Amino acid sequence: MQFSEYQPLAEYKNRYGALHEKNVKSHWEVLVAESGIDEMANRATVEQINETQTKIDSNDSSLRTNKTMRGWLIFLIILTVCVSAFFLIKFRDPDSIHIMVIVLLLAMAVIIVALYLIDSKLKPRMTSLTEVLAELNENKKKLTEEAWSQVAPLNALFTRHIPARLMEETYPLIDFDDCFDSKRFDYLQQKYKLGDNFDINQSTLFVKSGEIKGNPFCIFKTLNHYMGEMTYYGYKTIYWTEYYINSEGKRSSRRVSETLSAKVTAPFPEYYETTYIIYGNEAAPNLVFKRKPSKTNKMTDREIRRFVKRETKRIEKKMEKTVTQGENFTLMGNGEFESLFGALNRNNEVEFRLLFTPVAQREIVNLIKDKTVGFGDDFDFEKTCMLNTIRPEHINSLDITCDPKMYYHYDVAEIRRKFVEFNLLFFRSVYFAFAPLLAIPLYQSHKPHEFIYKDVYDSIVSCFEHERAANREASKFIHPQSVTRNILKTRHERSDGESDNVAVTAYGYRIEKKCTSVTVHGGDGKYHNVNVGWDKYISVQGSGNLYITMNDLLTQ
């Protein structure tokens, strides 16, 4: 099959979207067949569960209604007693004895009827409903356990690697690795200058490596930390006597109050997750630029045209200015591309034009302006020599870890819905995350030069895989006093050829309660101390060791 690598938007719309849906549904049938489950039997069990749940809801509703009626009758009894007592007190003189008798008789009649209804009607009905509900719930529990056992062989077949394998089947241009091993890491480090993960403020939650026509890539999901600020507030109410001249011209006083407020700003640990792609390619090896989204996602076509027109004028002025200053900046002929892509900070005009040919410009613009097929202009694009970084906003909401537990259910129909829905979303999200790279013909046509690997590597997998594995078992390493999220960092200690032994350190914070007295000027003309309670975050570290085998990585 021939693939058109340079029109990612049109190719997804006309080919890959439908093809992937077909492949996902086909793979589902394979999994069902392999599991050997009886779909008809499960469907019958689920129908029984649903019927039982309907009965539970009906009986529960009746029970709540009867409880409400009992509550109203009890309220009526209390109200009757209170009203009777009121009348007895009001008409307690001998001349009103007949009224007292009537009130007492009516009150007794109401109370007797209410008690009769509660004890003889509602109580037996509620007891019966409670017993029926207990029996129904027990029956539902047994049916649910039976349904879970019916689909257990199917649930056991799900792995986190399935979405990537299905994507390869639909779109063979992207080839995923089983894991991010030391060879791939060495290749990216030595050839493309990928940095280490020494940053103590960043930890790898997920990593998936692979290649596109021999050019390596990695998809990272990281937990990032920085020290922000939190403002705490305290309040104090003060009182004083104020003197004034009243309307009669006399001196009077009044009591006045005011609530004083004070604040204290203190360091506060902030955390956020981000998912991004690192892609290595030797084409345009000296080119450096950064671009941010143009916000056209929220614009109408008319607003986009106005935006392009306005930005083109601004860029032309910039070009005129840089020419007079002797800088080498030349506006490309496609004003729409320049305005929407906006990589005006590029350092090498020749390589930029070599990379962004008219075909690449057209396809990039199509991706940016699209609002229906993909995700539009939601991506940062940074190129630093041979390393490209794409940060698509849409992929942050995707469970890129592909935890197979997301499919688990006792209803095979619900499992199918979850399986198909997620795998379609995974393909669309990842495909359009790569789309800005796929739209550049030079990247797809450029084959990397041969790389000589070492004979022996210190570890089996990369340090990023070590961190990913550690984060899956983070609770083992977190300090018991930590109250925040933790940044986990690993250090490879040794390997025995089958497993990596890594030391794990978890960086978090404990809280120490503090109080600061802040002086505030009050309306009484005096200064007052207002206490403000705040939290002091103190760094704590947990640690431990983790053994990682290749089999662990393939089965997790």
BELLIN-V31426 format. One record per pair of residues at least 24 apart in sequence whose ideal C-beta (glycine too) atoms are under 10 Angstrom apart, sorted by the first residue. I is the first residue (numbers start at 0). J is the second residue. Records with the same first field share a line. If there is no record, write none. Layout:
I = J + J
//
This chain:
0 = 171
2 = 170 + 171 + 172 + 443
3 = 437
4 = 170 + 172 + 211 + 212 + 436 + 437 + 438 + 439 + 440 + 442 + 443 + 444
5 = 356 + 358 + 359 + 361 + 362 + 437 + 438 + 439 + 440 + 441 + 442 + 443 + 444
6 = 358 + 361 + 362 + 365 + 434 + 437 + 438
7 = 170 + 362 + 363 + 365 + 366 + 372 + 373 + 430 + 431 + 433 + 434 + 435 + 436 + 437 + 438
8 = 362 + 363 + 365 + 366 + 367 + 368 + 369 + 371 + 372 + 373 + 431 + 434 + 437 + 438
9 = 362 + 365 + 372
10 = 170 + 430 + 434 + 437
11 = 170 + 369 + 372 + 373 + 426 + 427 + 430 + 431 + 434 + 437
12 = 369 + 371 + 372 + 373
13 = 372
14 = 169 + 170
15 = 166 + 169 + 170 + 426 + 427 + 430
16 = 169 + 372 + 423 + 426 + 427 + 430
17 = 169
18 = 168 + 169 + 170 + 426
19 = 165 + 166 + 168 + 169 + 170 + 422 + 423 + 425 + 426 + 427 + 430
20 = 169 + 419 + 422 + 423 + 426
21 = 169
22 = 164 + 165 + 166 + 168 + 169 + 170 + 422 + 426
23 = 161 + 162 + 165 + 166 + 168 + 169 + 418 + 419 + 420 + 421 + 422 + 423 + 425 + 426
24 = 415 + 418 + 419 + 422 + 423
25 = 165 + 168
26 = 161 + 164 + 165 + 168 + 418 + 419 + 422
27 = 153 + 165 + 414 + 415 + 418 + 419 + 422
28 = 415
29 = 156
30 = 152 + 153 + 156 + 157 + 161 + 406 + 414 + 415 + 418
31 = 150 + 152 + 153 + 156 + 411 + 414 + 415
33 = 152 + 153 + 156
34 = 150 + 151 + 152 + 153 + 154 + 155 + 156 + 157 + 411
35 = 152 + 153
36 = 148 + 149 + 150 + 151 + 152 + 153 + 154 + 156 + 411 + 414
37 = 149 + 150 + 411
38 = 149 + 150 + 153 + 411 + 412 + 415
39 = 411
40 = 145 + 146 + 149 + 411
41 = 145 + 146 + 147 + 148 + 149 + 150 + 153 + 409 + 410 + 411 + 412 + 414
42 = 146 + 149 + 410 + 411 + 412
43 = 146 + 149
44 = 142 + 143 + 144 + 145 + 146 + 147 + 148 + 149 + 150 + 409 + 410 + 411
45 = 142 + 143 + 146 + 149 + 150 + 408 + 409 + 410 + 411 + 412 + 413
46 = 142 + 410
47 = 138 + 139 + 141 + 142 + 143 + 145 + 146
48 = 138 + 139 + 140 + 141 + 142 + 143 + 145 + 146 + 409 + 410
49 = 139 + 142 + 410
50 = 139 + 142
51 = 134 + 135 + 136 + 137 + 138 + 139 + 140 + 141 + 142 + 143
52 = 135 + 136 + 139 + 142 + 143
53 = 135
54 = 131 + 132 + 134 + 135 + 138 + 139
55 = 131 + 132 + 135 + 136 + 138 + 139
56 = 135
57 = 128 + 131 + 135
58 = 127 + 128 + 129 + 130 + 131 + 132 + 134 + 135 + 136
59 = 128 + 131 + 132 + 135 + 136
60 = 128
61 = 124 + 125 + 127 + 128 + 131 + 132
62 = 124 + 125 + 127 + 128 + 129 + 131 + 132
63 = 128
64 = 121 + 124 + 125 + 128
65 = 120 + 121 + 122 + 124 + 125 + 127 + 128 + 129
66 = 121 + 125 + 128
68 = 116 + 117 + 120 + 121 + 124 + 125
69 = 113 + 116 + 117 + 120 + 121 + 122 + 124 + 125
71 = 113
72 = 109 + 110 + 112 + 113 + 114 + 115 + 116 + 117 + 120 + 121
73 = 113 + 114 + 117
74 = 113
75 = 109 + 110 + 112 + 113 + 116
76 = 106 + 109 + 110 + 111 + 112 + 113 + 114 + 117
77 = 110
78 = 109
79 = 105 + 106 + 107 + 108 + 109 + 110 + 113
80 = 106 + 109 + 110
82 = 106 + 109
83 = 107 + 109 + 110
142 = 409
143 = 409 + 410
144 = 409
145 = 409
146 = 408 + 409 + 410 + 411
147 = 407 + 408 + 409 + 410
148 = 409
149 = 409 + 410 + 411
150 = 406 + 407 + 408 + 409 + 410 + 411 + 413 + 414
151 = 407 + 409
153 = 406 + 407 + 408 + 411 + 414 + 415 + 418
154 = 403 + 404 + 406 + 407 + 408 + 409 + 411 + 414
155 = 403
156 = 403 + 406
157 = 401 + 402 + 403 + 404 + 405 + 406 + 407 + 414 + 417 + 418
158 = 401 + 403 + 553 + 554 + 555
159 = 205 + 207 + 398 + 399 + 400 + 401 + 402 + 403 + 404 + 405 + 553 + 554 + 555
160 = 207 + 401 + 403 + 552 + 553 + 554 + 555
161 = 401 + 403 + 406 + 418 + 421 + 422 + 425
162 = 207 + 397 + 398 + 399 + 401 + 403 + 418 + 421 + 422 + 423 + 424 + 425 + 426 + 428 + 429
163 = 207 + 209 + 218 + 401 + 425 + 426 + 429
165 = 422 + 423 + 425 + 426
166 = 209 + 422 + 425 + 426 + 429 + 430
167 = 209
169 = 422 + 426 + 430
170 = 211 + 426 + 429 + 430 + 433 + 437
172 = 210 + 211 + 212 + 433 + 437 + 443
173 = 209 + 210 + 211 + 212 + 216 + 429 + 430 + 433 + 437
174 = 209 + 210 + 211 + 212 + 213 + 216
175 = 207 + 208 + 209 + 210 + 216 + 218 + 429
176 = 206 + 207 + 208 + 209 + 210 + 215 + 216 + 217
177 = 207 + 208 + 209 + 460 + 549 + 552 + 553
178 = 206 + 207 + 208 + 459 + 460 + 461 + 463 + 464 + 467 + 468 + 547 + 549 + 551 + 552 + 553 + 555
179 = 203 + 206 + 207 + 208 + 209 + 217 + 218 + 219 + 460 + 461 + 462 + 463 + 464 + 465 + 467 + 552
180 = 208 + 456 + 458 + 459 + 460 + 461 + 464 + 549 + 552
181 = 452 + 453 + 455 + 456 + 457 + 458 + 459 + 460 + 461 + 462 + 464 + 491 + 494 + 499
182 = 208 + 450 + 452 + 453 + 456 + 459 + 460 + 461
183 = 208 + 209 + 210 + 215 + 216 + 217 + 452 + 460 + 461 + 463 + 464
184 = 208 + 215 + 217 + 456 + 458 + 460 + 461 + 462 + 463 + 464
185 = 450 + 452 + 453 + 456 + 461
186 = 210 + 215 + 279 + 447 + 450 + 452
187 = 215 + 216 + 217 + 277 + 278 + 279 + 385 + 386 + 461
188 = 461
189 = 450 + 451 + 452 + 453
190 = 215 + 279 + 281 + 385 + 447 + 448 + 450
191 = 215 + 277 + 278 + 279 + 280 + 281 + 284 + 383 + 384 + 385 + 386 + 387 + 447 + 450
192 = 279 + 383 + 384 + 385 + 386
193 = 217 + 277 + 279 + 385 + 386 + 461 + 463
194 = 277 + 386
195 = 461 + 462 + 463
196 = 221 + 461 + 462 + 463 + 465 + 466 + 488 + 489
197 = 462 + 488
198 = 223 + 224 + 486 + 488
199 = 224 + 486 + 488 + 504 + 506
200 = 224 + 225 + 226 + 270 + 486 + 488 + 506
201 = 225 + 273 + 466 + 486 + 488
202 = 270 + 463 + 466 + 467 + 469 + 470 + 473 + 484 + 485 + 486 + 487 + 488 + 489 + 505 + 506
203 = 461 + 462 + 463 + 464 + 465 + 466 + 467 + 468 + 469 + 470 + 487 + 488 + 489
204 = 272 + 273 + 274 + 399 + 400 + 466 + 467 + 469 + 470 + 471 + 473 + 487
205 = 272 + 274 + 398 + 399 + 400 + 401 + 402 + 463 + 464 + 466 + 467 + 470 + 471
206 = 277 + 399 + 460 + 461 + 462 + 463 + 464 + 465 + 466 + 467
207 = 276 + 399 + 400 + 401 + 429 + 464 + 467
208 = 277 + 460 + 461 + 463 + 464
210 = 278 + 279 + 447
211 = 278 + 279 + 280 + 433 + 436 + 437 + 442 + 443
212 = 280 + 442 + 443 + 444 + 445 + 446 + 447
213 = 280 + 445 + 446 + 447 + 448 + 449 + 450
214 = 278 + 279 + 280 + 281 + 282 + 385 + 387 + 436 + 442 + 443 + 445 + 446 + 447
215 = 277 + 278 + 279 + 280 + 447 + 450
216 = 276 + 277 + 278 + 279 + 280 + 387 + 389 + 433 + 436
217 = 275 + 276 + 277 + 278 + 279 + 461 + 463
218 = 274 + 275 + 276 + 277 + 278 + 389 + 394 + 399 + 429 + 432 + 433
219 = 273 + 274 + 275 + 276 + 277 + 388 + 399 + 463 + 467
220 = 272 + 273 + 274 + 275 + 394 + 395 + 397 + 398 + 399 + 400 + 467 + 470
221 = 271 + 272 + 273 + 274 + 275 + 463 + 466 + 467 + 470 + 486
222 = 270 + 271 + 272 + 273 + 466 + 470 + 473 + 484 + 485 + 486 + 487
223 = 269 + 270 + 271 + 272 + 273 + 486
224 = 268 + 269 + 270 + 271 + 483 + 484 + 485 + 486 + 506 + 507 + 508
225 = 268 + 269 + 270 + 271
226 = 266 + 267 + 268 + 269 + 508 + 536
227 = 266 + 267 + 268 + 269 + 270
228 = 264 + 265 + 266 + 267 + 269
229 = 263 + 264 + 265 + 266 + 267 + 268 + 269 + 533 + 534 + 536
230 = 262 + 263 + 264 + 265 + 267 + 531 + 533
231 = 261 + 262 + 263 + 264 + 265 + 267 + 513 + 514 + 515 + 531 + 532 + 533 + 534
232 = 260 + 261 + 262 + 263 + 529 + 531 + 532 + 533
233 = 259 + 260 + 261 + 262 + 263 + 514 + 515 + 516 + 517 + 519 + 528 + 529 + 530 + 531 + 532 + 533
234 = 258 + 259 + 260 + 261 + 529 + 530 + 531
235 = 259 + 260 + 261 + 517 + 519 + 521 + 527 + 528 + 529 + 530 + 531
237 = 519 + 521 + 522 + 523 + 525 + 527 + 529
238 = 521 + 523
239 = 521 + 522 + 523 + 524 + 525
240 = 523
241 = 522 + 523
255 = 522 + 523
256 = 522 + 523
257 = 521 + 522 + 523 + 527
258 = 521 + 529
259 = 517 + 519 + 520 + 521 + 522 + 526 + 527 + 528 + 529
260 = 517 + 519 + 529 + 531
261 = 515 + 516 + 517 + 518 + 519 + 527 + 528 + 529 + 530 + 531
262 = 515 + 517 + 529 + 531 + 533
263 = 513 + 514 + 515 + 516 + 517 + 529 + 530 + 531 + 532 + 533
264 = 533
265 = 513 + 515 + 531 + 533 + 534 + 535 + 536
266 = 508 + 534 + 535 + 536
267 = 483 + 508 + 533 + 534 + 536
268 = 482 + 483 + 484 + 486 + 506 + 507 + 508 + 536 + 538
269 = 483 + 484
270 = 483 + 484 + 485 + 486
271 = 395 + 484
272 = 395 + 399 + 484
273 = 390 + 392 + 394 + 395
274 = 390 + 391 + 392 + 393 + 394 + 395 + 396 + 397 + 399 + 428 + 429 + 432
275 = 378 + 379 + 381 + 388 + 389 + 390 + 391 + 394 + 395 + 432
276 = 378 + 387 + 388 + 389 + 390 + 391 + 394 + 429 + 432 + 433 + 435 + 436
277 = 381 + 386 + 387 + 388 + 389
278 = 382 + 385 + 386 + 387 + 388 + 389 + 433 + 435 + 436 + 442
279 = 384 + 385 + 386 + 387 + 447
280 = 354 + 382 + 385 + 386 + 387 + 436 + 439 + 441 + 442 + 443 + 445 + 447
281 = 384 + 385 + 442 + 445 + 446 + 447 + 448
282 = 350 + 353 + 354 + 385 + 387 + 439 + 440 + 441 + 442 + 443 + 444 + 445 + 447
283 = 345 + 347 + 349 + 350 + 351 + 352 + 353 + 354 + 355 + 382 + 384 + 385 + 387 + 439 + 441 + 442 + 445
284 = 347 + 350 + 384 + 385
285 = 346 + 347 + 349 + 350 + 384 + 385
286 = 342 + 345 + 346 + 347 + 348 + 349 + 350 + 351 + 353 + 354 + 355 + 382 + 383 + 384 + 385 + 387
287 = 342 + 344 + 345 + 346 + 347 + 350 + 351 + 381 + 382 + 383 + 384 + 386
288 = 340 + 341 + 342 + 343 + 344 + 345 + 346 + 347 + 350 + 351 + 354 + 380 + 381 + 382 + 383
289 = 341 + 342 + 343 + 344 + 345 + 379 + 380 + 381 + 382 + 383 + 388
290 = 339 + 340 + 341 + 342 + 343 + 344 + 345 + 363 + 376 + 378 + 379 + 380 + 381 + 382 + 435
291 = 341 + 342 + 376 + 378 + 379 + 380 + 381 + 390
292 = 339 + 341 + 367 + 375 + 376 + 377 + 378 + 379 + 380 + 390 + 391 + 392
293 = 338 + 339 + 340 + 341 + 367 + 368 + 375 + 376
294 = 375 + 376 + 377
295 = 338 + 339 + 364 + 367 + 368 + 369 + 370 + 375 + 376 + 377
296 = 367 + 368 + 369 + 370 + 374 + 375 + 376 + 377 + 392
297 = 370 + 375 + 376
298 = 368 + 370 + 375 + 376
299 = 370
300 = 368 + 370
303 = 335 + 338 + 339 + 367 + 368 + 376
304 = 335
306 = 335 + 338 + 339
307 = 334 + 335 + 336 + 337 + 338 + 339 + 364 + 368
308 = 334 + 335 + 338
309 = 338
310 = 334 + 335 + 337 + 338 + 339 + 341 + 343
311 = 335 + 337 + 338
312 = 338
313 = 338 + 343
314 = 338 + 341 + 343
317 = 343
318 = 343
331 = 355 + 357 + 360
332 = 357 + 360
333 = 357 + 360 + 361 + 363 + 364
335 = 360 + 361 + 364 + 367 + 368
336 = 360 + 361 + 363 + 364 + 367
338 = 364 + 367
339 = 363 + 364 + 366 + 367 + 368 + 376
340 = 364 + 366 + 367 + 376 + 380 + 435
341 = 367 + 376 + 380
342 = 380 + 381 + 382
345 = 382
346 = 382 + 384
350 = 382 + 441
351 = 382
353 = 441
354 = 382 + 439 + 440 + 441 + 442
355 = 438 + 439 + 440 + 441
356 = 439 + 440 + 441
358 = 438 + 439 + 440 + 441
359 = 435 + 438 + 439 + 440 + 441 + 442
360 = 438 + 439
361 = 438
362 = 434 + 435 + 437 + 438 + 439 + 440
363 = 434 + 435 + 438 + 439
364 = 438
365 = 434 + 438
366 = 431 + 434 + 435 + 437 + 438
367 = 435
369 = 431 + 434
372 = 427 + 431
373 = 427 + 428 + 430 + 431 + 432 + 434
374 = 427 + 428 + 431 + 432 + 434
375 = 431
376 = 435
377 = 431 + 432
378 = 431 + 432 + 434 + 435
379 = 435
380 = 435 + 436
385 = 447
387 = 435 + 436 + 439 + 442
389 = 432 + 433 + 434 + 435 + 436
390 = 432
391 = 428 + 429 + 431 + 432 + 433 + 434 + 435
392 = 432
393 = 424 + 427 + 428 + 431 + 432
394 = 425 + 428 + 429 + 431 + 432
395 = 428
396 = 424 + 428
397 = 421 + 424 + 425 + 427 + 428 + 429 + 432
398 = 424 + 425 + 428
399 = 425 + 428 + 429 + 432
400 = 467 + 470 + 471 + 555
401 = 425
402 = 471 + 555
403 = 555
455 = 494 + 496
456 = 494
457 = 491 + 492 + 493 + 494 + 499
458 = 491 + 492 + 493 + 494 + 498 + 499 + 500 + 501 + 547
459 = 491 + 494 + 495 + 496 + 497 + 498 + 499 + 547 + 548 + 549 + 552
460 = 491 + 494 + 499 + 501 + 547 + 548 + 549 + 551 + 552
461 = 491 + 499
462 = 488 + 489 + 490 + 491 + 499 + 501
463 = 489
464 = 489 + 499 + 501 + 547 + 549 + 551 + 552
465 = 489 + 490 + 491 + 499 + 501 + 502 + 503 + 545 + 547
466 = 501 + 503
467 = 547 + 552 + 555
468 = 499 + 501 + 503 + 545 + 546 + 547 + 548 + 551 + 552 + 555
469 = 501 + 502 + 503 + 504 + 505 + 543 + 545 + 547
470 = 503 + 505
471 = 545 + 551 + 555
472 = 503 + 543 + 545
473 = 503 + 505 + 507 + 541
474 = 505 + 541
475 = 503 + 505 + 541 + 542 + 543 + 544 + 545
476 = 502 + 503 + 504 + 505 + 506 + 507 + 540 + 541 + 542 + 543 + 544 + 545
477 = 505 + 506 + 507 + 539 + 540 + 541 + 542 + 543
478 = 504 + 505 + 506 + 507 + 508 + 509 + 538 + 539 + 540 + 541 + 542
479 = 509 + 539 + 541
480 = 507 + 508 + 509 + 510 + 537 + 539 + 541
481 = 505 + 506 + 507 + 508 + 509 + 510 + 538 + 539 + 540 + 541
482 = 507 + 508 + 509 + 510 + 534 + 536 + 539
483 = 507 + 508 + 509 + 510 + 536 + 538 + 539
484 = 508
485 = 539 + 540 + 541
487 = 541 + 545
488 = 540
489 = 544 + 545 + 547
491 = 547
492 = 544
494 = 547
495 = 546 + 548
497 = 546 + 548 + 549 + 550
498 = 545 + 546 + 547 + 548 + 549 + 550 + 551
499 = 545 + 546 + 547 + 548 + 549 + 551 + 552
500 = 544 + 545 + 546 + 547
501 = 543 + 544 + 545 + 546 + 547
502 = 542 + 543 + 544 + 545
503 = 541 + 542 + 543 + 544 + 545
504 = 540 + 541 + 542 + 543
505 = 539 + 540 + 541 + 542 + 543
506 = 538 + 539 + 540 + 541
507 = 536 + 537 + 538 + 539 + 540 + 541
508 = 534 + 535 + 536 + 537 + 538 + 539
509 = 534 + 535 + 536 + 537 + 538 + 539
510 = 534 + 535 + 536 + 537
511 = 535 + 536 + 537
//
